[in-house]
Amino acid sequence: MPPEIQALAAKVLWATFFLSFAFGAIAQRTHFCTMGAVSDAVTMGDYTRLRQWALASAVAMLGFWALVMAGQVDPAKTLYSSNRWTWLSALAGGAMFGFGMVLASGCGSKTLVRIGGGNLKSLVVFFVLGVSAFATLKGITAVLRVATVDRVSADFSGPATLPNLLGVPPVVIALVLAAALIAWVVRGPGFVRFENLLAGIGIGAVIAAMWWTTGHLGYVAEHPETLQEAFIATNSGRAEALSFVAPVAYTLDWLMFYSDRAKLLSTGIVSVAGVIAGSAVVALATRNFRWEGFGSTEDVANHLAGGMLMGVGGVTALGCTIGQGLSGLSTLAATSVVALAAILAGAVAAVKYQVWRMERMA
């Protein structure tokens, strides 16, 4: 790799580490969690954490399109830009992921945050998620995925995004959606507090900053070796923000084949380490670090099943609650809308299943 590209890759990776560190620190400090938000809303009627998530989505969306308007990021060159609307993959994978994250006590990002706080159950989920995700990227479940749900799609002449489907300028849709989300957020009684604002604005800003990092800082118009444009240090070769399913698989692959010089650090791998580190620092500083293990055989089974469902489902849906839910949705990709809806539906079903199980045991 040419020296100038190596130097640029180092800048991108360090920026990614600090941003993901901030993500982990904020999530640990504010208890930001999509699964927890769904559970609070379904079981207690408390929408506080769901409003945190909605605010983060609005901020990420506004940040992404502000970068686009400023010419800093090209929306056509992101991971989520495609002329194929893979709605069935998003629907099936999203539902699997949503159900799995409840069984596993948290989505991919929450798994990393919980590891940083000393949760050994989440460490098991991390390995199961990573292996099943890798199998769905390149292994046995990848063959099944490609032969089934990935075959079903709707093809468009342009990118499959909400603006193209509705025939409305993207900035208009972004402003309307963000305004609607913010209006709903601030209507919540007692929501406007430091912790909630930190969660929503902080997480959303990290997503937007990641788009700038990979889409602008790491962009090379003509790579010295290929003479083609490139997005340095991303796994997809396109602009990416945060996501926590495939990157976990890439992390395990990098650790196992570290001596292979072809295995290079990527923004996904570094973001996994950054979230764990940020969470750990805050957990230790606030004295909330606690070792935690499994309580029963059923607890083990739930977390194993949840990790597997998240790995398979997250890759099939092309992202998780952060990857499709915040990063993808900020681009207004149609597939992200379907994936997010399916994740939420799967999570609601799983929460109700767990409530039914507890009532039956009682």
C-alpha positions, -999 to +999 in steps of 0.1 A: +000+000+000+014+034-009+026+055+020+001+083+014-028+058+015-014+042+046-013+076+063-049+083+052-061+049+064-045+056+098-064+089+100-097+073+091-092+044+116-083+067+145-112+090+138-135+059+137-121+047+170-127+080+188-162+083+174-171+047+183-155+053+217-179+082+221-208+060+210-199+034+237-194+060+264-227+077+256-247+044+254-232+032+287-239+066+305-275+070+292-286+034+288-293+040+251-307+007+238-332-001+210-343-034+226-347-017+260-367+011+243-391-014+228-394-034+260-401-002+281-428+009+256-445-026+254-444-036+290-445-003+309-458+022+285-426+043+290-415+058+257-385+077+271-358+055+255-378+052+223-378+090+221-340+090+227-337+067+196-361+089+176-340+120+184-308+102+174-325+092+141-335+128+134-301+142+142-283+115+120-307+123+091-302+160+093-265+156+096-262+133+066-282+155+043-264+186+055-232+169+045-247+160+011-258+196+006-223+208+015-208+184-011-190+164+016-207+131+010-223+116-022-255+097-013-251+075-044-219+061-031-230+048+003-233+012+014-271+016+013-274+030-022-287+004-047-311+002-076-324-031-061-350-029-033-344-061-015-376-058+005-379-096+014-344-098+027-350-068+048-383-081+060-372-116+069-337-106+082-351-077+102-377-098+119-351-124+128-328-098+142-355-081+162-367-113+178-331-123+185-320-091+201-347-095+228-336-131+235-300-119+237-308-089+260-297-064+235-288-057+198-253-058+184-243-024+197-258-031+232-239-064+232-206-045+229-217-019+255-226-047+279-192-064+273-175-031+283-196-032+315-184-067+325-213-088+311-200-123+303-233-133+288-229-107+261-194-120+254-209-153+245-235-135+223-206-117+206-190-149+195-222-166+184-233-135+166-199-132+148-198-168+137-234-169+125-229-135+107-198-148+090-216-179+079-243-157+064-217-136+046-197-164+031-207-198+045-236-222+046-263-198+055-250-174+028-259-200+002-294-203+017-298-165+018-287-160-018-309-189-030-340-176-013-348-142+000-321-123-020-337-135-052-368-114-045-364-077-052-378-047-071-355-031-095-355+007-102-339+029-128-323+049-100-315+043-063-342+026-043-348+055-019-379+072-005-372+104-025-371+084-058-402+063-049-422+094-038-408+118-064-400+144-037-366+160-032-346+142-005-339+173+015-376+179+018-383+144+030-354+145+055-366+178+069-402+167+072-393+133+088-367+149+112-392+176+122-419+150+128-396+129+150-384+159+170-419+171+175-429+137+189-398+136+210-402+170+228-439+163+235-429+136+259-433+148+295-400+153+313-380+142+282-359+174+279-332+164+304-294+163+300-292+125+298-319+121+272-305+149+250-270+135+253-283+101+241-303+114+212-281+143+200-248+125+209-255+092+191-270+109+161-240+132+158-217+102+160-235+086+130-233+118+110-196+122+118-190+087+107-205+095+073-181+124+070-152+102+081-157+075+055-174+095+028-152+125+028-120+121+048-114+086+035-124+093-001-098+091-028-108+102-063-080+081-079-063+053-059-026+052-069-027+014-074-061+010-092-065+045-107-101+043-095-120+061-068-119+044-033-132+048+002-102+039+024-105+013+052-141+004+047-151-033+043-176-026+015-154-002-005-181+024-001-190+051+024-202+036+056-214+047+090-217+025+121-232-010+121-226-039+144-233-073+128-209-079+099-182-058+117-183-084+146-177-111+120-148-092+105-134-086+139-133-124+147-118-130+112-091-104+118-083-119+153-081-155+140-060-147+109-040-118+123-007-131+108-022-130+073-010-097+058-041-095+037-062-091+068-062-053+074-080-032+100-112-016+088-136+010+102-160-018+112-134-037+132-121-006+149-156+005+157-162-027+176-131-021+197-140+016+202-175+009+215-163-017+240-135+006+252-158+036+256-183+016+275-156+001+298-141+035+307-175+050+317-185+018+335-153+019+355-154+056+361-190+055+374-184+023+394-210+004+374-186-022+361-200-056+372-192-092+363-224-109+353-230-145+341-259-168+332-286-175+357-300-207+343-299-231+314-328-213+298-309-181+301-280-197+282-304-211+255-320-177+250-287-159+245-274-186+222-305-185+201-306-147+202-270-143+190-276-167+161-308-150+150-290-116+152-260-128+131-281-145+104-308-118+104-285-088+106-265-099+075-297-108+056-312-074+064-279-057+056-278-041+091-290-039+126-308-013+147-278+010+142-268-001+107-302+000+091-320+018+118-298+049+122-271+048+095-293+034+067-324+054+076-304+086+076-299+080+038-336+075+033-330+041+017-362+022+011-347-011+022-337+005+056-374+015+062-385-021+057-357-035+078-363-011+107-401-019+106-394-056+106-368-053+135-393-034+156-421-059+148-398-088+157-388-072+189-424-065+200-433-101+192-403-114+213-412-091+243-447-104+242-435-139+240-413-134+270-442-119+290-463-149+280-436-173+292-433-155+326-470-155+331-472-192+322-444-201+346-460-181+374 
